[in-house]
């Protein structure tokens, strides 16, 4: 039995605290690269006050929203969520955002994804987890593949950024595929 359900090798998942976490989310919203990796909406900064309100609404309307924290110092790095849960089909969508740049490209996102997938498949007993990612976010695509996701399709030229059209890539992982990747990581 896994007693560390919300703990990975580099991160832990915790309950978000809108009041305490709003400053970090507001700071990240000023990083246009982060915002353009996270969302197809136009990037725009928001204040900590706006984020306190937004996080409170987000918590009320999303199925499973977690803060991602570094194990080493408990620093808030970002968030990960499961949303759009369809219990009858055993599936959900996953979203992740790490706003702390110094943690990018060092395995924290991959670890957070592995933890949320373990939660999805072992605690929630889901069968499938899906996501979408922008074609230009190659770092995220590699992290998702390491966690067991495979490309399932793409929406061609769905996003217009910097004078260019980009594809939206759909990826998914089934429980059996995740089990294989999880076992291989342990051995």
C-alpha positions as CSV (number, residue, x, y, z in Angstrom):
1,X,0.0,0.0,0.0
2,X,1.4,3.4,-1.0
3,X,1.3,5.7,2.1
4,X,2.7,8.6,0.1
5,X,-0.1,9.0,-2.4
6,X,0.6,12.7,-2.9
7,X,4.4,12.6,-2.9
8,X,6.8,12.0,-5.8
9,X,10.6,12.1,-5.9
10,X,10.8,15.9,-6.3
11,X,7.3,17.2,-5.5
12,X,4.3,16.8,-3.4
13,X,0.7,17.7,-4.1
14,X,-1.2,19.7,-1.6
15,X,-4.5,21.6,-1.2
16,X,-4.3,25.0,-2.8
17,X,-4.7,28.0,-0.4
18,X,-6.1,30.9,-2.4
19,X,-5.0,33.6,0.1
20,X,-1.5,32.2,0.5
21,X,-0.9,31.2,-3.1
22,X,-2.3,34.2,-4.9
23,X,1.0,36.2,-4.8
24,X,2.8,33.5,-6.7
25,X,0.0,33.0,-9.3
26,X,-0.1,36.8,-9.8
27,X,3.7,36.9,-10.3
28,X,3.5,34.0,-12.8
29,X,0.8,35.8,-14.7
30,X,3.3,38.6,-15.5
31,X,5.5,36.0,-17.3
32,X,4.1,36.0,-20.9
33,X,6.0,32.8,-21.9
34,X,4.5,30.9,-19.0
35,X,1.0,32.2,-19.9
36,X,1.5,31.3,-23.6
37,X,2.5,27.7,-22.6
38,X,-0.4,27.4,-20.3
39,X,-3.4,28.8,-22.2
40,X,-4.6,29.7,-25.6
41,X,-6.2,32.9,-24.3
42,X,-4.3,36.1,-24.6
43,X,-1.7,36.5,-21.9
44,X,-2.6,39.2,-19.3
45,X,-1.3,39.9,-15.8
46,X,-3.6,39.7,-12.8
47,X,-3.2,41.0,-9.3
48,X,-2.9,38.9,-6.2
49,X,-6.4,40.1,-5.2
50,X,-7.8,38.9,-8.5
51,X,-6.1,35.6,-8.1
52,X,-7.5,35.1,-4.6
53,X,-11.0,35.4,-6.1
54,X,-10.2,33.4,-9.2
55,X,-8.5,30.5,-7.2
56,X,-11.5,30.4,-4.9
57,X,-13.9,30.1,-7.9
58,X,-11.5,27.6,-9.6
59,X,-11.5,25.3,-6.5
60,X,-15.3,25.3,-6.4
61,X,-15.7,24.5,-10.1
62,X,-12.9,22.0,-10.7
63,X,-12.9,18.3,-9.7
64,X,-9.4,17.8,-8.4
65,X,-7.1,20.8,-8.1
66,X,-3.7,20.5,-6.3
67,X,-0.8,22.8,-5.6
68,X,2.6,21.5,-6.7
69,X,5.3,22.0,-4.1
70,X,9.0,21.2,-4.1
71,X,9.9,18.5,-1.6
72,X,13.2,20.2,-0.8
73,X,11.8,23.5,0.5
74,X,8.0,23.3,0.1
75,X,8.1,26.1,-2.4
76,X,5.0,26.5,-4.4
77,X,5.9,25.6,-8.0
78,X,2.5,25.5,-9.8
79,X,-0.6,23.5,-10.0
80,X,-2.0,20.3,-11.5
81,X,-5.6,19.3,-11.9
82,X,-8.0,16.6,-13.1
83,X,-11.1,18.0,-14.6
84,X,-14.0,17.0,-16.7
85,X,-14.3,13.7,-14.8
86,X,-16.8,11.3,-16.4
87,X,-17.2,8.6,-13.9
88,X,-19.3,6.4,-16.1
89,X,-16.5,6.2,-18.6
90,X,-13.6,6.4,-16.2
91,X,-11.8,9.3,-17.8
92,X,-10.7,12.9,-17.1
93,X,-8.6,15.7,-18.5
94,X,-5.3,16.7,-16.8
95,X,-3.8,20.2,-16.8
96,X,-0.5,21.4,-15.3
97,X,1.4,24.6,-15.0
98,X,4.7,25.2,-13.3
99,X,5.3,29.0,-12.9
100,X,8.7,28.9,-11.2
101,X,11.2,29.1,-14.1
102,X,14.2,27.8,-12.2
103,X,12.4,24.5,-11.8
104,X,11.7,24.1,-15.6
105,X,13.4,21.3,-17.5
106,X,14.6,19.6,-14.3
107,X,12.0,16.9,-13.9
108,X,9.6,18.6,-11.6
109,X,6.7,18.7,-14.1
110,X,7.3,15.0,-15.1
111,X,7.2,14.1,-11.4
112,X,4.1,16.1,-10.7
113,X,2.4,14.4,-13.7
114,X,3.4,11.0,-12.4
115,X,1.9,11.7,-9.0
116,X,-1.4,13.0,-10.4
117,X,-1.6,9.9,-12.7
118,X,-1.0,7.6,-9.8
119,X,-3.8,9.4,-8.0
120,X,-6.1,9.2,-11.1
121,X,-5.5,5.5,-11.7
122,X,-5.1,4.1,-8.1
123,X,-7.3,6.4,-6.0
124,X,-10.0,7.5,-8.5
125,X,-9.9,4.2,-10.4
126,X,-9.9,6.0,-13.8
127,X,-9.2,4.2,-17.0
128,X,-8.0,7.1,-19.2
129,X,-6.5,10.5,-18.7
130,X,-6.2,13.0,-21.6
131,X,-4.6,16.3,-22.3
132,X,-3.9,18.8,-25.0
133,X,-0.7,20.7,-25.6
134,X,0.5,23.3,-28.1
135,X,2.9,22.1,-30.8
136,X,5.6,24.5,-29.7
137,X,5.7,23.3,-26.1
138,X,8.2,20.5,-26.9
139,X,9.5,20.4,-23.3
140,X,6.0,19.5,-22.0
141,X,5.4,17.0,-24.8
142,X,8.7,15.2,-23.7
143,X,7.6,15.2,-20.1
144,X,4.1,13.8,-20.9
145,X,5.7,11.0,-23.0
146,X,8.0,10.2,-20.0
147,X,4.9,9.9,-17.9
148,X,3.3,7.5,-20.4
149,X,1.2,9.7,-22.7
150,X,1.1,9.0,-26.4
151,X,0.0,11.4,-29.2
152,X,-3.6,10.5,-30.2
153,X,-4.3,13.3,-32.7
154,X,-3.9,16.9,-33.6
155,X,-6.0,19.9,-34.5
156,X,-4.1,21.5,-37.3
157,X,-3.3,25.2,-37.2
158,X,-5.6,25.8,-34.2
159,X,-3.5,28.5,-32.5
160,X,-2.2,31.7,-33.9
161,X,0.9,33.0,-32.1
162,X,3.7,35.3,-33.2
163,X,2.5,35.4,-36.8
164,X,2.4,31.7,-37.1
165,X,-0.2,29.0,-36.9
166,X,0.4,26.0,-34.5
167,X,-1.2,22.6,-34.1
168,X,-3.0,21.6,-30.9
169,X,-1.8,18.1,-30.0
170,X,-4.1,15.6,-28.2
171,X,-2.4,13.0,-25.9
172,X,-3.7,10.3,-23.7
173,X,-2.7,7.6,-21.4
174,X,-4.6,4.4,-20.5
175,X,-4.3,2.7,-17.1
176,X,-2.4,-0.3,-18.6
177,X,0.1,2.0,-20.4
178,X,0.6,3.9,-17.2
179,X,1.2,0.7,-15.2
180,X,4.0,-0.3,-17.6
181,X,5.7,3.1,-17.4
182,X,5.3,3.2,-13.6
183,X,6.8,-0.3,-13.3
184,X,9.7,0.5,-15.6
185,X,10.5,3.6,-13.5
186,X,10.8,1.5,-10.3
187,X,13.1,-1.1,-11.8
